[in-house]
């Protein structure tokens, strides 16, 4: 399984590119706008790791 963190556009295209591999997608946090100084939601990443 792939755990991916990215902006909407990059995440959706990356998931499509990796088909048929399973991907757990997580949207990053964007406090300063789209894809600028983004943050990784670590709680969601931890949940994804537990799910694997």
mmJSON file of the N, C-alpha and C atoms, coordinates in Angstrom:
{"data_MODEL":{"atom_site":{
"group_PDB":["ATOM","ATOM","ATOM","ATOM","ATOM","ATOM","ATOM","ATOM","ATOM","ATOM","ATOM","ATOM","ATOM","ATOM","ATOM","ATOM","ATOM","ATOM","ATOM","ATOM","ATOM","ATOM","ATOM","ATOM","ATOM","ATOM","ATOM","ATOM","ATOM","ATOM","ATOM","ATOM","ATOM","ATOM","ATOM","ATOM","ATOM","ATOM","ATOM","ATOM","ATOM","ATOM","ATOM","ATOM","ATOM","ATOM","ATOM","ATOM","ATOM","ATOM","ATOM","ATOM","ATOM","ATOM","ATOM","ATOM","ATOM","ATOM","ATOM","ATOM","ATOM","ATOM","ATOM","ATOM","ATOM","ATOM","ATOM","ATOM","ATOM","ATOM","ATOM","ATOM","ATOM","ATOM","ATOM","ATOM","ATOM","ATOM","ATOM","ATOM","ATOM","ATOM","ATOM","ATOM","ATOM","ATOM","ATOM","ATOM","ATOM","ATOM","ATOM","ATOM","ATOM","ATOM","ATOM","ATOM","ATOM","ATOM","ATOM","ATOM","ATOM","ATOM","ATOM","ATOM","ATOM","ATOM","ATOM","ATOM","ATOM","ATOM","ATOM","ATOM","ATOM","ATOM","ATOM","ATOM","ATOM","ATOM","ATOM","ATOM","ATOM","ATOM","ATOM","ATOM","ATOM","ATOM","ATOM","ATOM","ATOM","ATOM","ATOM","ATOM","ATOM","ATOM","ATOM","ATOM","ATOM","ATOM","ATOM","ATOM","ATOM","ATOM","ATOM","ATOM","ATOM","ATOM","ATOM","ATOM","ATOM","ATOM","ATOM","ATOM","ATOM","ATOM","ATOM","ATOM"],
"id":[1,2,3,4,5,6,7,8,9,10,11,12,13,14,15,16,17,18,19,20,21,22,23,24,25,26,27,28,29,30,31,32,33,34,35,36,37,38,39,40,41,42,43,44,45,46,47,48,49,50,51,52,53,54,55,56,57,58,59,60,61,62,63,64,65,66,67,68,69,70,71,72,73,74,75,76,77,78,79,80,81,82,83,84,85,86,87,88,89,90,91,92,93,94,95,96,97,98,99,100,101,102,103,104,105,106,107,108,109,110,111,112,113,114,115,116,117,118,119,120,121,122,123,124,125,126,127,128,129,130,131,132,133,134,135,136,137,138,139,140,141,142,143,144,145,146,147,148,149,150,151,152,153,154,155,156],
"type_symbol":["N","C","C","N","C","C","N","C","C","N","C","C","N","C","C","N","C","C","N","C","C","N","C","C","N","C","C","N","C","C","N","C","C","N","C","C","N","C","C","N","C","C","N","C","C","N","C","C","N","C","C","N","C","C","N","C","C","N","C","C","N","C","C","N","C","C","N","C","C","N","C","C","N","C","C","N","C","C","N","C","C","N","C","C","N","C","C","N","C","C","N","C","C","N","C","C","N","C","C","N","C","C","N","C","C","N","C","C","N","C","C","N","C","C","N","C","C","N","C","C","N","C","C","N","C","C","N","C","C","N","C","C","N","C","C","N","C","C","N","C","C","N","C","C","N","C","C","N","C","C","N","C","C","N","C","C"],
"label_atom_id":["N","CA","C","N","CA","C","N","CA","C","N","CA","C","N","CA","C","N","CA","C","N","CA","C","N","CA","C","N","CA","C","N","CA","C","N","CA","C","N","CA","C","N","CA","C","N","CA","C","N","CA","C","N","CA","C","N","CA","C","N","CA","C","N","CA","C","N","CA","C","N","CA","C","N","CA","C","N","CA","C","N","CA","C","N","CA","C","N","CA","C","N","CA","C","N","CA","C","N","CA","C","N","CA","C","N","CA","C","N","CA","C","N","CA","C","N","CA","C","N","CA","C","N","CA","C","N","CA","C","N","CA","C","N","CA","C","N","CA","C","N","CA","C","N","CA","C","N","CA","C","N","CA","C","N","CA","C","N","CA","C","N","CA","C","N","CA","C","N","CA","C","N","CA","C","N","CA","C","N","CA","C"],
"label_alt_id":[null,null,null,null,null,null,null,null,null,null,null,null,null,null,null,null,null,null,null,null,null,null,null,null,null,null,null,null,null,null,null,null,null,null,null,null,null,null,null,null,null,null,null,null,null,null,null,null,null,null,null,null,null,null,null,null,null,null,null,null,null,null,null,null,null,null,null,null,null,null,null,null,null,null,null,null,null,null,null,null,null,null,null,null,null,null,null,null,null,null,null,null,null,null,null,null,null,null,null,null,null,null,null,null,null,null,null,null,null,null,null,null,null,null,null,null,null,null,null,null,null,null,null,null,null,null,null,null,null,null,null,null,null,null,null,null,null,null,null,null,null,null,null,null,null,null,null,null,null,null,null,null,null,null,null,null],
"label_comp_id":["UNK","UNK","UNK","UNK","UNK","UNK","UNK","UNK","UNK","UNK","UNK","UNK","UNK","UNK","UNK","UNK","UNK","UNK","UNK","UNK","UNK","UNK","UNK","UNK","UNK","UNK","UNK","UNK","UNK","UNK","UNK","UNK","UNK","UNK","UNK","UNK","UNK","UNK","UNK","UNK","UNK","UNK","UNK","UNK","UNK","UNK","UNK","UNK","UNK","UNK","UNK","UNK","UNK","UNK","UNK","UNK","UNK","UNK","UNK","UNK","UNK","UNK","UNK","UNK","UNK","UNK","UNK","UNK","UNK","UNK","UNK","UNK","UNK","UNK","UNK","UNK","UNK","UNK","UNK","UNK","UNK","UNK","UNK","UNK","UNK","UNK","UNK","UNK","UNK","UNK","UNK","UNK","UNK","UNK","UNK","UNK","UNK","UNK","UNK","UNK","UNK","UNK","UNK","UNK","UNK","UNK","UNK","UNK","UNK","UNK","UNK","UNK","UNK","UNK","UNK","UNK","UNK","UNK","UNK","UNK","UNK","UNK","UNK","UNK","UNK","UNK","UNK","UNK","UNK","UNK","UNK","UNK","UNK","UNK","UNK","UNK","UNK","UNK","UNK","UNK","UNK","UNK","UNK","UNK","UNK","UNK","UNK","UNK","UNK","UNK","UNK","UNK","UNK","UNK","UNK","UNK"],
"label_asym_id":["A","A","A","A","A","A","A","A","A","A","A","A","A","A","A","A","A","A","A","A","A","A","A","A","A","A","A","A","A","A","A","A","A","A","A","A","A","A","A","A","A","A","A","A","A","A","A","A","A","A","A","A","A","A","A","A","A","A","A","A","A","A","A","A","A","A","A","A","A","A","A","A","A","A","A","A","A","A","A","A","A","A","A","A","A","A","A","A","A","A","A","A","A","A","A","A","A","A","A","A","A","A","A","A","A","A","A","A","A","A","A","A","A","A","A","A","A","A","A","A","A","A","A","A","A","A","A","A","A","A","A","A","A","A","A","A","A","A","A","A","A","A","A","A","A","A","A","A","A","A","A","A","A","A","A","A"],
"label_entity_id":["1","1","1","1","1","1","1","1","1","1","1","1","1","1","1","1","1","1","1","1","1","1","1","1","1","1","1","1","1","1","1","1","1","1","1","1","1","1","1","1","1","1","1","1","1","1","1","1","1","1","1","1","1","1","1","1","1","1","1","1","1","1","1","1","1","1","1","1","1","1","1","1","1","1","1","1","1","1","1","1","1","1","1","1","1","1","1","1","1","1","1","1","1","1","1","1","1","1","1","1","1","1","1","1","1","1","1","1","1","1","1","1","1","1","1","1","1","1","1","1","1","1","1","1","1","1","1","1","1","1","1","1","1","1","1","1","1","1","1","1","1","1","1","1","1","1","1","1","1","1","1","1","1","1","1","1"],
"label_seq_id":[1,1,1,2,2,2,3,3,3,4,4,4,5,5,5,6,6,6,7,7,7,8,8,8,9,9,9,10,10,10,11,11,11,12,12,12,13,13,13,14,14,14,15,15,15,16,16,16,17,17,17,18,18,18,19,19,19,20,20,20,21,21,21,22,22,22,23,23,23,24,24,24,25,25,25,26,26,26,27,27,27,28,28,28,29,29,29,30,30,30,31,31,31,32,32,32,33,33,33,34,34,34,35,35,35,36,36,36,37,37,37,38,38,38,39,39,39,40,40,40,41,41,41,42,42,42,43,43,43,44,44,44,45,45,45,46,46,46,47,47,47,48,48,48,49,49,49,50,50,50,51,51,51,52,52,52],
"pdbx_PDB_ins_code":[null,null,null,null,null,null,null,null,null,null,null,null,null,null,null,null,null,null,null,null,null,null,null,null,null,null,null,null,null,null,null,null,null,null,null,null,null,null,null,null,null,null,null,null,null,null,null,null,null,null,null,null,null,null,null,null,null,null,null,null,null,null,null,null,null,null,null,null,null,null,null,null,null,null,null,null,null,null,null,null,null,null,null,null,null,null,null,null,null,null,null,null,null,null,null,null,null,null,null,null,null,null,null,null,null,null,null,null,null,null,null,null,null,null,null,null,null,null,null,null,null,null,null,null,null,null,null,null,null,null,null,null,null,null,null,null,null,null,null,null,null,null,null,null,null,null,null,null,null,null,null,null,null,null,null,null],
"Cartn_x":[0.834,0.0,0.883,0.432,1.122,0.343,1.04,0.425,0.929,0.007,0.379,-0.224,0.574,0.117,0.421,-0.617,-0.415,-1.631,-1.516,-2.654,-3.638,-4.862,-5.921,-5.51,-5.033,-4.713,-3.594,-2.536,-1.407,-1.786,-2.59,-3.004,-3.876,-4.848,-5.74,-4.993,-4.1,-3.368,-2.377,-1.781,-0.865,-1.56,-2.758,-3.534,-3.879,-4.264,-4.579,-3.347,-2.193,-0.959,-0.487,-0.864,-0.389,-1.35,-2.485,-3.441,-2.724,-2.916,-3.886,-3.367,-2.261,-1.764,-2.7,-2.881,-3.742,-3.042,-3.783,-3.234,-4.163,-3.576,-4.302,-3.922,-4.847,-4.561,-4.95,-4.073,-4.314,-4.043,-5.023,-4.835,-3.989,-3.009,-2.203,-2.965,-2.504,-3.134,-2.44,-3.255,-2.74,-3.133,-2.481,-2.88,-2.6,-1.714,-1.365,-1.827,-2.766,-3.274,-2.822,-3.272,-2.991,-1.497,-1.046,0.316,1.41,1.221,2.218,2.42,3.626,3.931,2.927,2.804,1.818,2.307,1.365,1.642,1.124,1.795,1.373,0.528,-0.701,-1.545,-1.081,-0.188,0.453,-0.527,-1.592,-2.586,-3.194,-3.461,-4.031,-3.008,-1.745,-0.696,-0.574,-0.627,-0.569,-1.743,-2.937,-4.11,-3.898,-3.323,-3.071,-2.088,-1.067,-0.092,-0.731,-1.643,-2.356,-3.267,-3.827,-4.737,-4.01,-2.746,-1.951,-1.795],
"Cartn_y":[-1.174,0.0,1.242,2.248,3.534,4.526,5.273,6.37,7.65,8.451,9.655,10.888,11.945,13.238,14.283,14.999,16.004,16.915,17.938,18.8,18.001,18.498,17.755,17.275,18.188,17.85,16.81,17.027,16.097,14.739,14.751,13.506,12.685,13.33,12.579,12.04,12.826,12.321,11.236,11.362,10.332,9.021,9.088,7.869,7.192,7.975,7.413,6.776,7.397,6.896,5.586,5.321,4.115,2.938,3.14,2.044,0.843,-0.339,-0.886,-1.028,-0.369,-0.454,0.285,-0.227,0.463,1.712,2.812,4.077,4.642,5.056,5.754,7.219,8.034,9.436,10.358,11.304,12.283,13.669,14.552,15.926,16.69,17.447,18.238,19.482,20.11,21.338,22.516,23.51,24.642,25.962,26.328,27.557,28.836,28.788,29.993,29.906,29.012,28.895,27.61,27.395,26.146,25.885,24.778,24.275,25.289,26.061,27.022,26.831,26.482,26.234,25.269,24.108,23.118,22.381,21.762,20.99,19.565,18.627,17.227,16.938,16.441,16.098,14.765,14.839,13.641,12.643,13.113,12.196,11.316,11.889,11.115,10.131,10.519,9.609,8.435,8.715,7.645,6.677,7.205,6.352,5.477,6.052,5.284,4.15,4.423,3.387,2.264,2.61,1.586,0.76,1.409,0.733,-0.309,-0.009,-0.921,-2.214],
"Cartn_z":[0.0,0.0,0.0,-0.717,-0.776,0.07,0.906,1.651,1.009,0.485,-0.258,0.399,0.521,1.04,-0.019,-0.455,-1.51,-1.611,-2.449,-2.78,-3.629,-3.753,-4.445,-5.827,-6.648,-8.036,-8.119,-7.361,-7.393,-6.804,-5.762,-5.136,-6.079,-6.703,-7.589,-8.813,-9.39,-10.554,-10.151,-8.962,-8.485,-8.218,-7.655,-7.405,-8.728,-9.717,-11.035,-11.673,-11.489,-12.094,-11.465,-10.231,-9.544,-9.666,-10.325,-10.502,-11.11,-10.618,-9.677,-8.24,-7.9,-6.527,-5.575,-4.363,-3.4,-2.847,-2.789,-2.301,-1.23,-0.109,0.945,0.785,0.302,0.015,1.15,1.471,2.525,1.94,2.084,1.619,2.628,2.125,3.046,3.479,4.536,5.028,4.364,3.959,3.195,3.859,4.953,5.647,4.863,3.881,3.11,1.665,1.382,0.026,-0.63,-1.864,-2.576,-2.786,-2.258,-2.466,-2.143,-1.081,-0.638,0.859,1.277,2.692,3.316,2.736,3.195,4.434,5.135,6.338,6.171,6.813,6.76,8.004,7.827,8.97,9.587,10.555,11.086,11.703,12.327,12.908,11.824,10.669,9.568,9.01,8.976,8.518,9.486,10.79,11.796,11.627,11.377,11.149,9.923,8.868,7.651,7.916,8.724,9.056,9.859,10.753,11.528,10.621,9.608,8.674,7.833,7.506,6.677,7.427],
"occupancy":[1.0,1.0,1.0,1.0,1.0,1.0,1.0,1.0,1.0,1.0,1.0,1.0,1.0,1.0,1.0,1.0,1.0,1.0,1.0,1.0,1.0,1.0,1.0,1.0,1.0,1.0,1.0,1.0,1.0,1.0,1.0,1.0,1.0,1.0,1.0,1.0,1.0,1.0,1.0,1.0,1.0,1.0,1.0,1.0,1.0,1.0,1.0,1.0,1.0,1.0,1.0,1.0,1.0,1.0,1.0,1.0,1.0,1.0,1.0,1.0,1.0,1.0,1.0,1.0,1.0,1.0,1.0,1.0,1.0,1.0,1.0,1.0,1.0,1.0,1.0,1.0,1.0,1.0,1.0,1.0,1.0,1.0,1.0,1.0,1.0,1.0,1.0,1.0,1.0,1.0,1.0,1.0,1.0,1.0,1.0,1.0,1.0,1.0,1.0,1.0,1.0,1.0,1.0,1.0,1.0,1.0,1.0,1.0,1.0,1.0,1.0,1.0,1.0,1.0,1.0,1.0,1.0,1.0,1.0,1.0,1.0,1.0,1.0,1.0,1.0,1.0,1.0,1.0,1.0,1.0,1.0,1.0,1.0,1.0,1.0,1.0,1.0,1.0,1.0,1.0,1.0,1.0,1.0,1.0,1.0,1.0,1.0,1.0,1.0,1.0,1.0,1.0,1.0,1.0,1.0,1.0],
"B_iso_or_equiv":[0.0,0.0,0.0,0.0,0.0,0.0,0.0,0.0,0.0,0.0,0.0,0.0,0.0,0.0,0.0,0.0,0.0,0.0,0.0,0.0,0.0,0.0,0.0,0.0,0.0,0.0,0.0,0.0,0.0,0.0,0.0,0.0,0.0,0.0,0.0,0.0,0.0,0.0,0.0,0.0,0.0,0.0,0.0,0.0,0.0,0.0,0.0,0.0,0.0,0.0,0.0,0.0,0.0,0.0,0.0,0.0,0.0,0.0,0.0,0.0,0.0,0.0,0.0,0.0,0.0,0.0,0.0,0.0,0.0,0.0,0.0,0.0,0.0,0.0,0.0,0.0,0.0,0.0,0.0,0.0,0.0,0.0,0.0,0.0,0.0,0.0,0.0,0.0,0.0,0.0,0.0,0.0,0.0,0.0,0.0,0.0,0.0,0.0,0.0,0.0,0.0,0.0,0.0,0.0,0.0,0.0,0.0,0.0,0.0,0.0,0.0,0.0,0.0,0.0,0.0,0.0,0.0,0.0,0.0,0.0,0.0,0.0,0.0,0.0,0.0,0.0,0.0,0.0,0.0,0.0,0.0,0.0,0.0,0.0,0.0,0.0,0.0,0.0,0.0,0.0,0.0,0.0,0.0,0.0,0.0,0.0,0.0,0.0,0.0,0.0,0.0,0.0,0.0,0.0,0.0,0.0],
"pdbx_formal_charge":[null,null,null,null,null,null,null,null,null,null,null,null,null,null,null,null,null,null,null,null,null,null,null,null,null,null,null,null,null,null,null,null,null,null,null,null,null,null,null,null,null,null,null,null,null,null,null,null,null,null,null,null,null,null,null,null,null,null,null,null,null,null,null,null,null,null,null,null,null,null,null,null,null,null,null,null,null,null,null,null,null,null,null,null,null,null,null,null,null,null,null,null,null,null,null,null,null,null,null,null,null,null,null,null,null,null,null,null,null,null,null,null,null,null,null,null,null,null,null,null,null,null,null,null,null,null,null,null,null,null,null,null,null,null,null,null,null,null,null,null,null,null,null,null,null,null,null,null,null,null,null,null,null,null,null,null],
"auth_seq_id":[1,1,1,2,2,2,3,3,3,4,4,4,5,5,5,6,6,6,7,7,7,8,8,8,9,9,9,10,10,10,11,11,11,12,12,12,13,13,13,14,14,14,15,15,15,16,16,16,17,17,17,18,18,18,19,19,19,20,20,20,21,21,21,22,22,22,23,23,23,24,24,24,25,25,25,26,26,26,27,27,27,28,28,28,29,29,29,30,30,30,31,31,31,32,32,32,33,33,33,34,34,34,35,35,35,36,36,36,37,37,37,38,38,38,39,39,39,40,40,40,41,41,41,42,42,42,43,43,43,44,44,44,45,45,45,46,46,46,47,47,47,48,48,48,49,49,49,50,50,50,51,51,51,52,52,52],
"auth_comp_id":["UNK","UNK","UNK","UNK","UNK","UNK","UNK","UNK","UNK","UNK","UNK","UNK","UNK","UNK","UNK","UNK","UNK","UNK","UNK","UNK","UNK","UNK","UNK","UNK","UNK","UNK","UNK","UNK","UNK","UNK","UNK","UNK","UNK","UNK","UNK","UNK","UNK","UNK","UNK","UNK","UNK","UNK","UNK","UNK","UNK","UNK","UNK","UNK","UNK","UNK","UNK","UNK","UNK","UNK","UNK","UNK","UNK","UNK","UNK","UNK","UNK","UNK","UNK","UNK","UNK","UNK","UNK","UNK","UNK","UNK","UNK","UNK","UNK","UNK","UNK","UNK","UNK","UNK","UNK","UNK","UNK","UNK","UNK","UNK","UNK","UNK","UNK","UNK","UNK","UNK","UNK","UNK","UNK","UNK","UNK","UNK","UNK","UNK","UNK","UNK","UNK","UNK","UNK","UNK","UNK","UNK","UNK","UNK","UNK","UNK","UNK","UNK","UNK","UNK","UNK","UNK","UNK","UNK","UNK","UNK","UNK","UNK","UNK","UNK","UNK","UNK","UNK","UNK","UNK","UNK","UNK","UNK","UNK","UNK","UNK","UNK","UNK","UNK","UNK","UNK","UNK","UNK","UNK","UNK","UNK","UNK","UNK","UNK","UNK","UNK","UNK","UNK","UNK","UNK","UNK","UNK"],
"auth_asym_id":["A","A","A","A","A","A","A","A","A","A","A","A","A","A","A","A","A","A","A","A","A","A","A","A","A","A","A","A","A","A","A","A","A","A","A","A","A","A","A","A","A","A","A","A","A","A","A","A","A","A","A","A","A","A","A","A","A","A","A","A","A","A","A","A","A","A","A","A","A","A","A","A","A","A","A","A","A","A","A","A","A","A","A","A","A","A","A","A","A","A","A","A","A","A","A","A","A","A","A","A","A","A","A","A","A","A","A","A","A","A","A","A","A","A","A","A","A","A","A","A","A","A","A","A","A","A","A","A","A","A","A","A","A","A","A","A","A","A","A","A","A","A","A","A","A","A","A","A","A","A","A","A","A","A","A","A"],
"auth_atom_id":["N","CA","C","N","CA","C","N","CA","C","N","CA","C","N","CA","C","N","CA","C","N","CA","C","N","CA","C","N","CA","C","N","CA","C","N","CA","C","N","CA","C","N","CA","C","N","CA","C","N","CA","C","N","CA","C","N","CA","C","N","CA","C","N","CA","C","N","CA","C","N","CA","C","N","CA","C","N","CA","C","N","CA","C","N","CA","C","N","CA","C","N","CA","C","N","CA","C","N","CA","C","N","CA","C","N","CA","C","N","CA","C","N","CA","C","N","CA","C","N","CA","C","N","CA","C","N","CA","C","N","CA","C","N","CA","C","N","CA","C","N","CA","C","N","CA","C","N","CA","C","N","CA","C","N","CA","C","N","CA","C","N","CA","C","N","CA","C","N","CA","C","N","CA","C","N","CA","C","N","CA","C"],
"pdbx_PDB_model_num":[1,1,1,1,1,1,1,1,1,1,1,1,1,1,1,1,1,1,1,1,1,1,1,1,1,1,1,1,1,1,1,1,1,1,1,1,1,1,1,1,1,1,1,1,1,1,1,1,1,1,1,1,1,1,1,1,1,1,1,1,1,1,1,1,1,1,1,1,1,1,1,1,1,1,1,1,1,1,1,1,1,1,1,1,1,1,1,1,1,1,1,1,1,1,1,1,1,1,1,1,1,1,1,1,1,1,1,1,1,1,1,1,1,1,1,1,1,1,1,1,1,1,1,1,1,1,1,1,1,1,1,1,1,1,1,1,1,1,1,1,1,1,1,1,1,1,1,1,1,1,1,1,1,1,1,1]
}}}
